[in-house]
């Protein structure tokens, strides 16, 4: 019996000590969250925007829109990781990624090279996957525009004990977003510093065109370059754009009047522009330089042959641009500062100057 009591006492003592240790562990505070140290680093950022996704979502259920967006993000994330990049965060129907000098991937080159190679791969994958869909199958045609910029950023965790938020901030990041916003669909806008860091790309690379942009917080135009990732396959991008116009129902319905025979010119803050055609909402202009999307053009004079026309001050916003021939660049420009009555008066002026009648326009 004494032996049993001793064993029972030993067991109870052990159990008591275990419970005391457990209570101590439970009552002891958890180790405080220690975020990784913030640091400054030179890297390359990539901003991407999916054009038309919000409009396309109006015809889909939330579940279908979520599925489509997740499919595209999964594909893009794999390409970013394959090129040694990191997805910082998604931005609605876009994303921000970055490439550092310490990344390892199957692609050679600097962080700038790998970001540009990645942007090219994303564009080609998006178009190839879309064009590969068989005729008659449901199709969602969504172009992409991408901005790439390099520079010094500060990276660290902006979160706390409950929420981690590791991110990057700095003027290089802000400019990268401005480059994306100024980019045409199916193109890549590249910052000047990115080409300075790049080994595989330069200003003389085929498909690379100088295209300064107007960016918020910058007093002067910012040097930038627009790159065509389909320079060797223009037929694919033409087919894709045609499919996009059909999908988005963006075929032109507004009446346009050709002007080239009338030698109609505009004197602007970006030089002389020849008017190719006019509509009630804007113009197609031919400049001798490439002007970025979103840039505001101030028209100081309008000249028809040798006659100076009496027009109100005109401010135009560049909506798109495309090279036509060496030294010639076509731009679609939207009237920004006129109300509907003023637009109608201006339209009547163009029609009279160009010698059209109401019967000509209605036929």
Secondary structure, 3 states (H helix, E strand, C coil): CHHHHHHHHHHHHHHHHHHHHHHHHHHCCCCCCCCCCCEEEEEEEEEEEECCHHHHHCCCCHHHHHHHHHHHHHHHHHHHHHCCCEEEEECCCEEEEEEECCCCCCCCCCHHHHHHHHHHHHHHHHHHHHHCCCCCCCCCCCCEEEEEEEEEEEEEECCCCCCCCEEEECHHHHHHHHHHHCCCCCCEEEEHHHHHHCCCCCCCCCCEEECCECCCCCCCCECEEEECCCCCCHHHHHHHHHHHHHHHCCCCCCCCEECHHHCEEEEECCEEEEEEEECCCEEEEEECCCCCCCCEEEEEEEEECCEEECCCCEEEEEEEEEEEECCEEEEEEEECCCCHHHHHHHHHHHHHHHCCCHHHHHC
